[in-house]
Amino acid sequence: MDTPENSERFQARVTKVVDPTTLKIKHDGKNRTVDLIGVSVPESSSIHKKAVRYTKSQLDHQVVTVVSDPQVETDDGHMQAYVYIGNFMFNTDLVRIGYARVPDIQFSKRQEFMRKQQLAKQRNYGRWNTTATAA
């Protein structure tokens, strides 16, 4: 697992999937809200419900590793983080399968995310599938 320099890293249990990019976690007896870095799934998008179901199936009640990124500002009391299941980063998975797009913000792993997004576009996955009807 490649983590950004000066990042905070800890294990936590996901207690609730709020939406595809927001999680409630419990760490050291404290509840926190985590926003996934590098992913955007607008509520109005046709893929949103699928992304919610997928995120719940992968993360709900799982023990995950949470890694902050010093390049990303934390707002509204939420921690901005990369979330790993073992050595597998969930954030990039949402992009890889076309359920999320990469927002126009700077973060340490942006190039990796953009490569995954480009592949999803080329393969017409998820939101990039222009031939499928809206679900």
Steps between C-alpha positions, in 0.01 A plus 500: 500500500661822380404782737570873463777644717376651831165325472292375791435124475284277720258209496130558561166326462251640251177543698292653221522575129333841470543518124758367251762750613419557869548251783440499874784321678594408856863532608632481856144522633427821307263549208626694198375587155731427208468633146679295235773701326501520122148381424175672414161334447231768457168404662318595183699253289335182376788296643461631859275218628731235354799673660325505840419128478855417391659707777277338762582152370873568522537717811201480735617370842847416365830580670692728265821700498443875481779718360490880488661714229682813620430667162124491557323751721255362754168681500178488704661279764536205264830324453606471135661159446595204289330183625666161461366147533826316561738646240216585261395868479122531480505861371667397174264206465200733471684683220623179334149357462358833381281574802693816588683773316816676614420855620711798399700526823863433584597194704809279523365210297321702228702353210416144607130590520506671159653187342221287648238748377646500149483119491138504622414748222677292235313188615164680530461398865230641728434868448711497183276242329333713234313208341308385810171649606488679834440262791 
